[in-house]
């Protein structure tokens, strides 16, 4: 019983000392472990680029379609219209929704080509939400975007291979142990 009272006394003393320091203007909030983890999670969320925070397969499909046409250089009007047609066809979007998805995707890529090494980071948060149908749709849209201006370039082929590698890795991780 005496040990419990000593522990309670230490806790109360520590709490009062922290309050006295706070009253004198000394910030000790960084000692709070809950606040530390909240601040750390918030900093991670704020500093993560939007391209790497995509959580829905539809958003990933649109970004990857734009990345396919940007891999050949500057995006032409023909390529833009082709990608919008692919989004309308495969995702069942209307004209306004497809255009909004195009604008959001182009904002995320900021007129730069997506490197194949960035594909795992783009898929990281959404890969678990991809069903087989979503994967097939992603591949169809990417291949369709590559064929807007044939032939498929090496950069476009590398993007397709990077996406395939990510989903192959997911499939390998999902398989039960063989034994």
C-alpha positions in Angstrom: 0.0 0.0 0.0 2.9 2.3 0.8 4.4 1.8 -2.7 1.1 2.7 -4.4 0.9 5.9 -2.3 4.5 6.8 -3.2 3.7 6.3 -6.9 0.6 8.4 -6.7 2.6 11.1 -4.9 5.2 11.1 -7.7 2.6 11.4 -10.3 0.9 14.3 -8.5 4.2 16.0 -7.9 5.2 15.6 -11.5 1.9 16.9 -12.7 2.1 20.0 -10.4 5.7 20.7 -11.5 4.7 20.5 -15.2 1.8 22.9 -14.5 4.1 25.3 -12.7 6.5 25.3 -15.6 3.6 26.0 -18.0 2.5 28.9 -15.9 6.1 30.4 -16.1 5.9 30.2 -19.9 8.0 27.1 -20.4 6.5 24.8 -23.0 6.6 21.2 -22.0 3.8 20.0 -24.4 6.4 18.0 -26.3 6.6 15.6 -23.4 3.0 14.4 -24.0 3.4 11.2 -25.9 -0.1 11.3 -27.3 0.4 14.8 -28.7 3.8 13.7 -30.1 2.2 10.9 -32.1 -0.7 13.1 -33.3 1.8 15.8 -34.5 3.9 13.2 -36.2 1.0 11.6 -38.0 -0.3 15.1 -39.0 3.2 16.1 -40.3 3.4 12.9 -42.4 -0.1 13.5 -43.8 0.7 17.2 -44.7 4.1 16.5 -46.2 3.0 13.6 -48.4 2.4 14.7 -52.0 -1.2 14.2 -53.2 0.0 11.9 -55.9 1.2 9.4 -53.3 -2.0 9.7 -51.2 -4.5 8.4 -53.7 -6.8 6.0 -52.0 -9.4 5.1 -54.7 -8.8 2.9 -57.7 -10.6 5.4 -60.1 -8.2 8.1 -59.2 -5.2 5.8 -59.8 -6.6 4.8 -63.2 -6.9 8.4 -64.3 -3.4 9.3 -63.1 -1.9 6.3 -64.8 -3.7 7.0 -68.0 -2.4 10.6 -68.0 1.1 9.3 -67.1 1.0 7.0 -70.1 0.4 9.8 -72.6 2.9 12.1 -70.8 5.5 9.5 -71.2 5.8 10.4 -74.9 6.4 14.0 -74.2 3.9 16.9 -74.4 0.3 15.9 -74.3 -1.6 16.6 -77.6 -5.2 17.4 -78.0 -5.7 14.0 -79.6 -4.2 12.3 -76.6 -6.3 14.3 -74.2 -9.5 13.4 -76.1 -8.4 9.8 -76.3 -7.8 9.5 -72.6 -11.1 11.3 -71.8 -12.9 8.8 -74.1 -11.2 5.9 -72.3 -12.2 7.2 -68.9 -15.8 7.6 -70.1 -15.9 4.2 -71.6 -14.1 2.1 -68.9 -15.2 4.0 -65.8 -18.7 5.0 -66.9 -18.1 8.7 -66.3 -20.0 11.6 -67.9 -18.2 14.3 -69.8 -17.9 16.7 -66.8 -16.7 13.9 -64.4 -14.1 12.7 -66.9 -12.9 16.2 -67.4 -12.7 16.9 -63.7 -10.7 13.7 -63.2 -8.4 14.8 -66.0 -7.8 18.2 -64.4 -7.2 16.6 -61.0 -4.8 14.1 -62.5 -2.9 16.7 -64.4 -2.6 18.8 -61.3 -1.1 15.9 -59.4 1.4 15.1 -62.1 2.2 18.8 -62.7 3.2 18.3 -66.4 6.0 15.9 -65.6 6.4 12.3 -66.7 5.8 9.7 -64.0 8.9 7.6 -63.5 8.4 3.8 -63.3 10.1 3.9 -59.9 7.3 6.1 -58.5 4.5 3.6 -59.4 4.7 1.6 -56.1 4.4 4.9 -54.2 1.3 5.9 -56.2 -0.3 2.5 -55.7 0.7 2.1 -52.1 -2.4 3.4 -50.3 -4.9 2.0 -52.9 -3.5 -1.4 -53.9 -5.6 -3.3 -51.3 -8.8 -1.8 -52.7 -8.1 -3.1 -56.2 -10.1 -6.1 -57.2 -9.3 -8.2 -60.2 -11.8 -6.2 -62.2 -10.1 -2.9 -61.2 -6.7 -4.3 -62.2 -8.0 -5.4 -65.6 -9.6 -1.9 -66.1 -6.4 -0.2 -65.2 -4.4 -2.3 -67.6 -7.0 -1.8 -70.4 -7.0 2.0 -69.9 -3.2 2.2 -69.8 -2.9 0.0 -72.9 -5.6 2.1 -74.7 -3.8 5.3 -73.7 -0.5 3.9 -75.1 -2.2 3.1 -78.4 -3.7 6.6 -78.9 -0.5 7.5 -80.7 1.1 4.2 -81.8 3.6 2.5 -81.3 4.0 2.0 -77.6 7.2 3.7 -76.4 9.8 2.2 -74.1 8.8 4.6 -71.3 5.1 3.5 -71.7 6.1 -0.1 -71.6 8.2 0.5 -68.5 5.1 2.0 -66.8 3.0 -1.0 -67.7 5.7 -3.4 -66.4 5.9 -1.4 -63.1 2.2 -1.7 -62.6 2.3 -5.4 -63.4 5.2 -5.9 -61.0 3.3 -4.1 -58.1 0.2 -6.3 -58.6 2.3 -9.5 -59.0 4.0 -8.6 -55.7 0.6 -8.1 -54.1 -0.6 -11.5 -55.4 2.5 -13.2 -54.2 2.0 -11.7 -50.7 -1.6 -12.8 -50.6 -0.9 -16.5 -51.5 -0.9 -18.9 -48.6 2.2 -20.6 -47.6 2.9 -23.6 -49.8 4.2 -26.6 -47.9 
